[in-house]
Amino acid sequence: MGKKLFISNKDNSFKKTILIDGDKSISIRALLLGSQAQGKTFIENILLSEDIINSINCLKKLGIKILLNKKNCSIYGNGLNGFKFKKNITLNAGNSGTFARLILGLLIKSPYYIKLVGDKSLSQRDFERVIVPLQKIGANFRINKKKTLPLKIIGSNFTNPIFYNENRGSAQCKSTIMLAALNSPGQTIIKAKKSRDHTENFFKYLGIPISVKKNKIYDEIKVRGQKIFKSFKYKVPSDPSSSAFFIVLTLLSKNCELKIKNVNVNQSRTGFINILNKMGAKIKIKNVKKKYGEMQADIFVKSQPVLKKINCPSNLNSNLIDEFLIIFLVAAKANGISSFSNLGELNKKESPRLKLGSKLLNHLGIKTKLTKDSIKIYGNPYIDLKKTINIGNYFKDHRIFMTSVIAAYVFGGKWQIDDVDSYKSSFPSFLKIIRELGYKFKLV
């Protein structure tokens, strides 16, 4: 049995400056590209979550030397297709869908079958979205009928550049194809629905031949493969998805002010700030600078007593897919009925988040109307819970755990939240920062 978290005290005010853990998406991409670079790559402020540790262990199994010194990471790359490993190895990605899908792109020339596994949650997630394009490039798979983990992949010496229409808005699918293109001759072209563009920015920073033509809905990405690139240095900015929990905690509490330093404010990651500002939040982004191809800034937020409902534009969904749960809490305290649609992708994350997000709000006494891909939330600006709420292991998902903690401090009541260790997969400093802000909890 894991530990349980008990919270029974919501009253607190603070005026603080905090630093959030490094960005998970960028940390994983830095590891993967460092493994393909020629020479020693040095990464500062890498996220030291369970997902990243699992990623490092997998790369070590593939023959990459990696050294950690606190939050600094040295990666000794062997160049393109430089993995060195024995037959019949198994890579365990743990909970990380990003690493599990992206590493397949770098195995496009594997001479032996490699088995890829994950934890129970990851083993329920869809891998067809990356299997299909990688088969076109030249990989072969041994897969189950559901096209989930575990699976086996073997590459080919005769890889093909392809044209691929990526219409889900999946940054993981797009990035997997781009990584496979590194080891493919000629030019790979992806027509990709808008999504996070960290891989594109990384390619540009490293001098990998890439062009990106943007339009309103799709980007056309062209990558020319088999171009050797050198080792690099990179300092990872703070994670905006992790920052969102403390932005909402500040926003929905009384007499609070917060500054979060050096956050990644890539426009494909700040959709949640745009939504919160439309609801009356008045969050400010200051001291903006560009480093390593990514925009970074300090984020300032204050308590906001009056919040408005929103009919969330679905074209922003891919820019805030990881933040919807915490935005649902804001809608729960907003004045009026908020609507969110086209959220089918939310149920393909670590858990069926749309369904469980609705269930969490119902625990708070908030009325919701749920369909398979949409939700209406009937806000109550005066909510102040007096009851006991138990969030059990059936919610097992790191973002549901952290959302539940924020809800406990914002809405009151006595809370027992199980599955305490889940947050360590993405945000190991979460409870430490909660304490830094003056909030109390008990671990039993």
C-alpha positions as CSV (number, residue, x, y, z in Angstrom):
1,M,0.0,0.0,0.0
2,G,1.3,3.5,-0.9
3,K,1.2,6.5,1.3
4,K,-2.0,8.6,1.7
5,L,-2.1,12.4,1.7
6,F,-4.4,14.2,4.2
7,I,-5.4,17.8,3.8
8,S,-7.8,19.7,6.1
9,N,-6.6,23.3,6.1
10,K,-7.3,25.6,3.1
11,D,-6.7,29.1,4.5
12,N,-3.4,30.5,3.5
13,S,-2.0,33.6,1.7
14,F,1.4,34.1,0.2
15,K,3.6,36.4,-1.8
16,K,6.3,34.3,-3.2
17,T,8.8,33.6,-6.1
18,I,9.3,30.0,-7.0
19,L,11.2,27.9,-9.6
20,I,9.5,25.0,-11.2
21,D,11.2,21.7,-12.3
22,G,12.6,21.5,-15.8
23,D,10.4,21.0,-18.8
24,K,9.6,17.3,-19.3
25,S,9.0,17.5,-23.1
26,I,12.3,19.3,-23.7
27,S,14.3,17.1,-21.2
28,I,13.3,14.0,-23.1
29,R,14.1,15.5,-26.5
30,A,17.5,16.7,-25.2
31,L,18.3,13.1,-24.2
32,L,17.2,11.6,-27.5
33,L,19.0,14.1,-29.6
34,G,22.1,14.1,-27.4
35,S,22.3,10.3,-28.0
36,Q,22.5,10.9,-31.8
37,A,24.9,13.8,-31.6
38,Q,28.7,13.3,-32.1
39,G,30.5,13.8,-28.8
40,K,29.6,15.0,-25.3
41,T,26.3,16.9,-24.9
42,F,25.8,18.8,-21.6
43,I,22.2,19.5,-20.3
44,E,21.6,21.8,-17.4
45,N,18.4,21.7,-15.2
46,I,17.2,18.5,-16.7
47,L,14.0,17.2,-15.0
48,L,14.8,14.4,-12.6
49,S,11.4,12.7,-12.6
50,E,10.7,9.0,-12.9
51,D,9.9,9.4,-16.6
52,I,13.3,10.9,-17.3
53,I,15.2,8.3,-15.2
54,N,13.4,5.6,-17.1
55,S,14.4,7.3,-20.4
56,I,18.0,7.5,-19.3
57,N,18.1,3.8,-18.3
58,C,16.7,2.9,-21.7
59,L,19.3,4.9,-23.6
60,K,22.0,3.2,-21.4
61,K,20.7,-0.2,-22.5
62,L,21.2,1.1,-26.1
63,G,24.9,1.7,-25.4
64,I,24.8,5.4,-24.6
65,K,27.0,6.6,-21.8
66,I,25.0,9.1,-19.6
67,L,26.2,10.7,-16.3
68,L,24.1,12.6,-13.9
69,N,25.3,15.3,-11.4
70,K,22.3,16.7,-9.5
71,K,20.3,18.4,-12.3
72,N,23.1,18.4,-14.8
73,C,23.4,15.6,-17.4
74,S,26.3,14.6,-19.7
75,I,25.4,12.4,-22.7
76,Y,28.2,10.8,-24.8
77,G,26.6,10.4,-28.2
78,N,28.0,8.1,-30.9
79,G,26.4,9.9,-33.8
80,L,23.4,9.0,-36.0
81,N,22.4,5.3,-35.6
82,G,25.1,5.0,-33.0
83,F,23.3,2.7,-30.6
84,K,25.3,-0.4,-29.6
85,F,23.4,-3.2,-28.0
86,K,23.0,-7.0,-27.8
87,K,20.2,-9.1,-29.1
88,N,16.9,-9.5,-27.2
89,I,17.0,-6.4,-25.1
90,T,13.9,-4.9,-23.4
91,L,13.4,-1.2,-22.9
92,N,11.0,-0.2,-20.1
93,A,9.6,3.3,-20.7
94,G,7.6,3.3,-17.4
95,N,4.9,5.9,-17.6
96,S,6.4,8.0,-20.4
97,G,4.3,8.0,-23.6
98,T,6.6,10.7,-25.0
99,F,9.8,8.6,-24.6
100,A,8.1,5.4,-25.7
101,R,6.8,6.8,-28.9
102,L,9.8,8.9,-29.8
103,I,12.5,6.3,-29.2
104,L,10.8,4.1,-31.8
105,G,11.8,6.8,-34.4
106,L,15.5,6.4,-33.5
107,L,15.3,2.5,-33.8
108,I,14.4,2.7,-37.5
109,K,17.7,1.0,-38.4
110,S,17.9,-1.5,-35.4
111,P,19.4,-4.8,-36.7
112,Y,17.7,-6.8,-34.0
113,Y,14.2,-6.9,-32.6
114,I,13.9,-4.7,-29.5
115,K,11.0,-5.1,-27.1
116,L,9.4,-2.0,-25.7
117,V,7.3,-2.2,-22.5
118,G,5.7,0.3,-20.1
119,D,3.7,0.4,-16.9
120,K,0.0,-0.6,-16.7
121,S,-1.2,2.9,-17.7
122,L,1.2,3.3,-20.6
123,S,0.3,-0.2,-21.8
124,Q,-3.2,0.9,-22.4
125,R,-2.3,3.8,-24.7
126,D,-2.5,3.8,-28.5
127,F,0.7,3.2,-30.5
128,E,-0.9,2.9,-33.9
129,R,-0.3,6.6,-34.5
130,V,3.5,6.0,-34.7
131,I,3.5,2.4,-35.9
132,V,1.8,3.3,-39.2
133,P,4.3,6.0,-40.4
134,L,7.3,4.0,-39.1
135,Q,6.2,1.0,-41.2
136,K,6.1,3.3,-44.2
137,I,9.7,4.4,-43.5
138,G,10.9,0.8,-43.2
139,A,10.4,-0.6,-39.6
140,N,8.7,-3.9,-38.9
141,F,6.6,-4.5,-35.7
142,R,5.3,-7.4,-33.7
143,I,2.2,-6.1,-32.1
144,N,-1.0,-7.2,-30.4
145,K,-4.5,-6.6,-31.9
146,K,-4.9,-3.4,-29.8
147,K,-1.6,-2.0,-31.1
148,T,-0.5,-1.2,-27.6
149,L,2.6,-2.1,-25.5
150,P,4.3,-4.4,-25.3
151,L,5.6,-4.4,-28.8
152,K,8.7,-5.4,-30.7
153,I,10.4,-3.3,-33.4
154,I,13.2,-4.1,-35.9
155,G,14.6,-1.6,-38.3
156,S,15.8,-1.7,-41.9
157,N,19.0,-0.8,-43.7
158,F,16.8,0.6,-46.5
159,T,14.7,3.3,-45.0
160,N,12.5,5.6,-47.1
161,P,11.7,9.3,-46.9
162,I,8.0,9.7,-46.8
163,F,5.2,12.2,-47.1
164,Y,2.8,11.8,-44.1
165,N,-0.4,13.6,-43.2
166,E,-0.5,13.9,-39.4
167,N,-4.1,15.0,-38.7
168,R,-4.5,14.3,-35.0
169,G,-2.4,17.2,-33.7
170,S,0.0,14.8,-32.0
171,A,3.4,16.3,-31.3
172,Q,4.6,12.8,-30.4
173,C,3.6,11.3,-33.8
174,K,5.2,14.2,-35.7
175,S,8.4,14.1,-33.6
176,T,8.7,10.3,-34.0
177,I,8.7,10.7,-37.8
178,M,11.2,13.6,-37.6
179,L,13.6,11.5,-35.5
180,A,13.2,8.6,-38.0
181,A,14.0,11.0,-40.8
182,L,17.4,11.7,-39.3
183,N,18.4,8.2,-40.4
184,S,16.6,8.2,-43.7
185,P,18.0,9.5,-47.1
186,G,16.4,12.4,-48.9
187,Q,13.6,14.6,-47.7
188,T,10.8,13.6,-45.4
189,I,7.7,15.8,-45.5
190,I,5.0,16.0,-42.8
191,K,1.8,17.9,-43.1
192,A,1.1,18.2,-39.4
193,K,-1.9,19.6,-37.6
194,K,-0.8,22.3,-35.1
195,S,0.8,20.9,-32.0
196,R,3.9,21.5,-29.8
197,D,6.9,22.4,-31.9
198,H,9.8,21.6,-29.5
199,T,11.3,19.1,-31.9
200,E,11.3,21.6,-34.8
201,N,13.0,24.2,-32.6
202,F,15.6,21.7,-31.4
203,F,16.4,20.7,-35.1
204,K,16.9,24.4,-36.0
205,Y,19.1,25.0,-33.0
206,L,21.3,22.0,-33.9
207,G,21.6,22.9,-37.5
208,I,19.7,19.9,-38.8
209,P,18.3,20.6,-42.3
210,I,14.6,21.5,-41.6
211,S,12.1,23.9,-43.1
212,V,8.7,24.7,-41.6
213,K,6.0,26.4,-43.5
214,K,3.2,27.5,-41.2
215,N,-0.5,28.1,-42.0
216,K,-3.5,28.5,-39.8
217,I,-4.3,24.8,-39.2
218,Y,-1.3,22.8,-40.5
219,D,2.4,23.1,-40.7
220,E,4.4,21.7,-43.6
221,I,7.7,20.3,-42.2
222,K,10.5,19.2,-44.4
223,V,13.5,17.3,-42.9
224,R,16.6,16.2,-44.9
225,G,18.1,13.2,-43.3
226,Q,21.6,11.7,-42.8
227,K,23.1,15.0,-41.7
228,I,25.6,14.5,-38.9
229,F,25.3,17.0,-36.1
230,K,27.7,17.9,-33.2
231,S,27.2,17.7,-29.5
232,F,25.6,20.7,-27.8
233,K,24.9,22.5,-24.6
234,Y,21.3,23.3,-23.4
235,K,19.7,24.7,-20.3
236,V,16.2,23.4,-19.8
237,P,13.6,26.0,-18.9
238,S,10.9,25.4,-16.3
239,D,7.8,23.3,-17.3
240,P,4.7,25.4,-18.1
241,S,2.4,22.4,-17.5
242,S,3.8,22.0,-14.0
243,S,3.5,25.7,-13.5
244,A,-0.2,25.6,-14.3
245,F,-1.0,24.0,-10.9
246,F,0.5,26.8,-8.9
247,I,-0.9,29.5,-11.2
248,V,-4.4,28.1,-10.5
249,L,-3.7,27.7,-6.8
250,T,-2.8,31.4,-6.7
251,L,-5.6,32.5,-8.9
252,L,-8.4,30.7,-6.8
253,S,-7.0,31.5,-3.3
254,K,-7.3,34.7,-1.4
255,N,-4.7,37.5,-1.1
256,C,-2.0,35.6,-3.0
257,E,0.7,36.7,-5.4
258,L,3.2,34.5,-7.3
259,K,6.1,34.9,-9.6
260,I,7.4,31.8,-11.4
261,K,10.9,32.2,-13.0
262,N,12.3,31.1,-16.3
263,V,9.2,29.2,-17.6
264,N,9.0,27.9,-21.2
265,V,6.5,30.2,-22.8
266,N,6.5,28.6,-26.3
267,Q,3.2,29.6,-27.9
268,S,2.3,26.0,-28.3
269,R,2.4,25.6,-24.5
270,T,0.7,28.7,-23.2
271,G,-2.8,28.1,-24.4
272,F,-3.9,27.6,-20.8
273,I,-2.8,31.1,-19.9
274,N,-4.8,32.5,-22.8
275,I,-7.9,30.6,-21.6
276,L,-7.5,31.7,-18.0
277,N,-7.1,35.4,-19.1
278,K,-10.3,35.1,-21.1
279,M,-11.9,34.0,-17.8
280,G,-10.6,37.1,-16.1
281,A,-7.3,36.0,-14.6
282,K,-5.0,38.8,-15.7
283,I,-1.8,36.6,-15.8
284,K,1.2,38.5,-17.0
285,I,4.2,37.2,-18.9
286,K,7.3,39.4,-18.5
287,N,11.1,39.4,-19.2
288,V,10.6,37.4,-22.4
289,K,13.8,36.1,-24.0
290,K,14.7,33.5,-26.6
291,K,17.2,30.7,-25.8
292,Y,18.0,27.6,-27.7
293,G,15.1,28.3,-30.0
294,E,12.6,28.4,-27.2
295,M,10.9,31.4,-25.6
296,Q,11.4,31.8,-21.8
297,A,9.9,34.3,-19.4
298,D,8.7,35.0,-15.8
299,I,5.0,34.5,-15.1
300,F,3.1,36.7,-12.6
301,V,-0.3,35.9,-11.2
302,K,-2.5,37.3,-8.4
303,S,-5.7,36.1,-6.8
304,Q,-8.8,36.9,-8.8
305,P,-12.1,36.9,-6.9
306,V,-14.4,37.1,-10.0
307,L,-14.0,34.7,-12.8
308,K,-16.1,34.3,-16.0
309,K,-17.4,31.3,-17.8
310,I,-15.9,30.3,-21.1
311,N,-16.9,28.5,-24.3
312,C,-13.4,27.2,-24.9
313,P,-12.3,27.4,-28.6
314,S,-11.5,23.9,-29.7
315,N,-8.7,25.0,-32.0
316,L,-6.7,25.7,-28.8
317,N,-7.0,22.1,-27.5
318,S,-3.6,20.9,-28.6
319,N,-2.0,23.8,-26.9
320,L,-3.4,22.9,-23.5
321,I,-4.1,19.2,-23.5
322,D,-2.2,18.6,-20.3
323,E,-3.8,21.6,-18.5
324,F,-7.5,20.8,-19.0
325,L,-7.9,19.1,-15.6
326,I,-6.7,22.2,-13.7
327,I,-8.7,24.5,-16.0
328,F,-11.8,22.5,-15.1
329,L,-11.2,23.6,-11.4
330,V,-11.3,27.2,-12.6
331,A,-14.5,26.6,-14.5
332,A,-15.9,25.0,-11.3
333,K,-15.5,28.4,-9.5
334,A,-16.4,30.6,-12.4
335,N,-19.7,32.4,-12.7
336,G,-21.8,30.5,-15.3
337,I,-21.6,27.4,-17.5
338,S,-18.3,26.7,-19.2
339,S,-18.1,24.4,-22.3
340,F,-15.2,22.4,-23.6
341,S,-15.5,20.3,-26.8
342,N,-13.5,18.0,-29.1
343,L,-11.6,16.5,-26.1
344,G,-11.5,12.9,-27.3
345,E,-7.7,13.0,-27.1
346,L,-7.9,13.7,-23.4
347,N,-9.2,10.2,-22.8
348,K,-6.0,8.8,-24.5
349,K,-3.6,10.1,-21.9
350,E,-2.4,8.3,-18.8
351,S,-6.1,7.8,-17.8
352,P,-9.5,8.6,-19.3
353,R,-9.0,12.2,-18.0
354,L,-12.2,13.7,-19.4
355,K,-14.3,11.1,-17.6
356,L,-12.3,11.3,-14.4
357,G,-12.1,15.1,-14.4
358,S,-15.9,15.2,-14.5
359,K,-16.0,12.6,-11.7
360,L,-13.7,14.8,-9.6
361,L,-15.9,17.8,-10.0
362,N,-18.9,15.8,-9.1
363,H,-17.1,14.9,-5.8
364,L,-16.9,18.7,-5.2
365,G,-20.7,19.0,-5.7
366,I,-20.2,20.6,-9.1
367,K,-22.7,19.7,-11.8
368,T,-21.3,18.5,-15.1
369,K,-22.8,17.3,-18.4
370,L,-20.4,14.8,-20.1
371,T,-20.3,13.3,-23.6
372,K,-17.6,11.1,-25.1
373,D,-15.6,14.2,-26.1
374,S,-17.1,17.3,-24.4
375,I,-18.0,18.6,-21.0
376,K,-20.2,21.4,-19.6
377,I,-19.3,22.6,-16.1
378,Y,-21.8,24.5,-14.0
379,G,-19.7,26.9,-12.0
380,N,-20.3,27.9,-8.4
381,P,-18.3,31.0,-7.3
382,Y,-19.3,30.4,-3.7
383,I,-18.2,26.8,-3.3
384,D,-16.8,26.1,0.2
385,L,-16.7,22.5,1.1
386,K,-17.3,21.1,4.6
387,K,-17.5,17.4,3.7
388,T,-14.9,14.6,3.6
389,I,-13.6,13.6,0.1
390,N,-11.7,10.5,-0.6
391,I,-9.7,10.3,-3.9
392,G,-8.8,6.6,-4.3
393,N,-6.3,4.7,-6.4
394,Y,-8.8,4.3,-9.1
395,F,-7.8,7.8,-10.2
396,K,-4.2,6.7,-10.7
397,D,-2.8,9.5,-12.8
398,H,-0.1,12.1,-11.8
399,R,-2.1,15.1,-13.0
400,I,-5.3,13.9,-11.3
401,F,-3.4,13.6,-8.1
402,M,-1.9,17.1,-8.3
403,T,-5.3,18.6,-9.4
404,S,-6.9,17.0,-6.4
405,V,-4.3,18.5,-4.1
406,I,-5.0,22.0,-5.6
407,A,-8.7,21.4,-5.2
408,A,-8.3,20.6,-1.6
409,Y,-6.6,23.9,-0.8
410,V,-8.9,26.0,-2.9
411,F,-12.3,24.5,-2.0
412,G,-11.9,23.3,1.5
413,G,-13.2,20.1,3.2
414,K,-11.2,17.2,4.5
415,W,-9.4,15.2,1.9
416,Q,-7.7,11.8,1.7
417,I,-5.8,11.4,-1.5
418,D,-4.2,8.1,-2.4
419,D,-1.6,7.2,-5.0
420,V,0.8,9.8,-3.6
421,D,3.9,8.7,-5.5
422,S,2.2,9.3,-8.9
423,Y,3.4,12.9,-9.1
424,K,7.0,11.8,-9.2
425,S,6.6,10.7,-12.8
426,S,6.5,14.3,-14.0
427,F,7.0,16.8,-11.1
428,P,9.1,15.5,-8.2
429,S,9.2,18.9,-6.4
430,F,5.4,19.3,-6.3
431,L,4.9,18.7,-2.6
432,K,8.1,20.5,-1.7
433,I,6.8,23.7,-3.4
434,I,3.4,23.2,-1.7
435,R,5.2,23.4,1.6
436,E,7.3,26.4,0.5
437,L,4.1,28.3,-0.1
438,G,3.0,27.7,3.5
439,Y,0.4,24.9,3.0
440,K,0.1,22.0,5.4
441,F,-0.5,18.3,4.7
442,K,0.1,15.0,6.4
443,L,1.6,11.9,4.8
444,V,0.6,8.6,6.4
